[in-house]
Amino acid sequence: MGDTFRIASKANGSKANGVRALQARTGLVAALDVGSSKIACVIGRAEAGGLRILGSALHESQGIRSGAVTNLELADQSIRKAVDAAEQLADLRIQDVIISVQCGQPKSLNARADRTLNGVLLDDAHLRDLLAEAKHQCREEGFETIQAAPTSYVVDQTRGVTDPRGMFCDRLGVSVHAVAVRSGPLLNLRLAVERCHLTIARQLYAPYASGVATLDPDEMSLGATLIDLGAGCTSVAVFIENAMVHAESVPLGGAHITADIAKSLSAPLGAAERIKTLYGSALATTESGTDTIEVPLMGESFDHGIDRVRRSKLTTIIQARLEEIFEETQTRLRKSGFDVAAGRRAVLTGGGSQLPGVREMASRVLGKQVRIGRPQAFQGMAAATTGPAYATALGLLIAGATTPAEMHDPNPPLEAKAERRGFARWLAPSLFG
């Protein structure tokens, strides 16, 4: 499909009949982040001077758990409301969207391909054919590959080449990293989106998009671990030399912290979420040891169903679950070997990263320098859009505005096509070059 978006202006109320292909860095882009606690929709326009936000909206997510659809009807309604609100602000109707994916037990796949070329001068066709061959190896039974991109090239004996075009070469090699998820949850997610009369133009791994929005260019280049603390799960993306090289997912998130609070304090889930947001912390303070908070009791009337507990007890509950999340993240990174390879830099984003003290706890458990990642600012962004909750949606928007779909297409045709000449400049793995 490529970067194709169809729009209709609400001013005239008519649908656009044709399909207008967008060139990189220009045109309308729509992003949809379908999470377990919220649905974020952002509509923007890529212009010569940069990316301009036209409309954005956040809506409570229902019928979705850990990024997977559990109730199709509720998920459908949540997506519709978020998209409608963003369309009203943008004064546009969108049809094609880029979606985030974090369901289906995401896993990394790696492949390599090489070819003997006998001293030719490398051009786009050589790279395109070799890249297609490597991407076709990134498959696993029961899983569907959602994105695949080159991480580095090897020209003869020279490794770490980012863009070999224009170089003489006897033997060319490429390494590709892909993310695959289980087919069933992915198909249900697509169905929920398509029921809203939307067409999925592209699908990207959610933490990859968050990294695009929040990581500094030096972090992308030298190495960083992006940890997205979502409601249903904690997703991880490792970046080295301007490319994502590893993906992980821990099935624990902010919703599990809320459930722990509700169970320990006998509070309704809604009240537990509110208490976590208003009074929660990952680290104990002097004040929290003596402060008390009011906790509504489950099933009781407001007049008789109030308990008072020390704030330190709430902190203890939150600490225990966060330590488990970061320890499991650390264990998986060590097992993959990317704990050391990615360096000592970690960036936290997602709704869970807004808890006071979470940065310090993550640094202690992970043994890394940690900062909170907030998306870069763009023209037209509302103040509410600058928080970590919008990081994934804005990352999708940036990817849609700066890289054509072929850059991450997991199943490109093996034969080069003339109409894909626009893909040439994006064969190198750099996102920002």
Stockholm file with secondary structure:
# STOCKHOLM 1.0

chainA/1-433         MGDTFRIASKANGSKANGVRALQARTGLVAALDVGSSKIACVIGRAEAGGLRILGSALHESQGIRSGAVTNLELADQSIRKAVDAAEQLADLRIQDVIISVQCGQPKSLNARADRTLNGVLLDDAHLRDLLAEAKHQCREEGFETIQAAPTSYVVDQTRGVTDPRGMFCDRLGVSVHAVAVRSGPLLNLRLAVERCHLTIARQLYAPYASGVATLDPDEMSLGATLIDLGAGCTSVAVFIENAMVHAESVPLGGAHITADIAKSLSAPLGAAERIKTLYGSALATTESGTDTIEVPLMGESFDHGIDRVRRSKLTTIIQARLEEIFEETQTRLRKSGFDVAAGRRAVLTGGGSQLPGVREMASRVLGKQVRIGRPQAFQGMAAATTGPAYATALGLLIAGATTPAEMHDPNPPLEAKAERRGFARWLAPSLFG
#=GR chainA/1-433 SS CCSEECEEETTTTCCCCSCEECCTTCEEEEEEEECSSEEEEEEEEEETTEEEEEEEEEEECCSEETTEESCHHHHHHHHHHHHHHHHHHHTEEECEEEEEECCSCCEEEEEEEEEEEEEEECCHHHHHHHHHHHHTTCCCTTEEEEEEEEEEEEETTEEEESCCTTCEEEEEEEEEEEEEEEHHHHHHHHHHHHTTTCEEEEEEEHHHHHHHHHCCHHHHHHCEEEEEECSSCEEEEEEETTEEEEEEEESCCHHHHHHHHHHHHTCCHHHHHHHHHHHCCSSCCTGGGTCEEEEECTTCCTTTCEEEEEHHHHHHHHHHHHHHHHHHHHHHHHHHTHHHHTCSEEEEESGGGGSTTHHHHHHHHHTSEEEECCCCCCBTCCGGGGSGGGHHHHHHHHHHHHSCGGGTCSSCCSSCCGGGGGGGGGCSSCSCC
#=GC SS_cons         CCSEECEEETTTTCCCCSCEECCTTCEEEEEEEECSSEEEEEEEEEETTEEEEEEEEEEECCSEETTEESCHHHHHHHHHHHHHHHHHHHTEEECEEEEEECCSCCEEEEEEEEEEEEEEECCHHHHHHHHHHHHTTCCCTTEEEEEEEEEEEEETTEEEESCCTTCEEEEEEEEEEEEEEEHHHHHHHHHHHHTTTCEEEEEEEHHHHHHHHHCCHHHHHHCEEEEEECSSCEEEEEEETTEEEEEEEESCCHHHHHHHHHHHHTCCHHHHHHHHHHHCCSSCCTGGGTCEEEEECTTCCTTTCEEEEEHHHHHHHHHHHHHHHHHHHHHHHHHHTHHHHTCSEEEEESGGGGSTTHHHHHHHHHTSEEEECCCCCCBTCCGGGGSGGGHHHHHHHHHHHHSCGGGTCSSCCSSCCGGGGGGGGGCSSCSCC
//
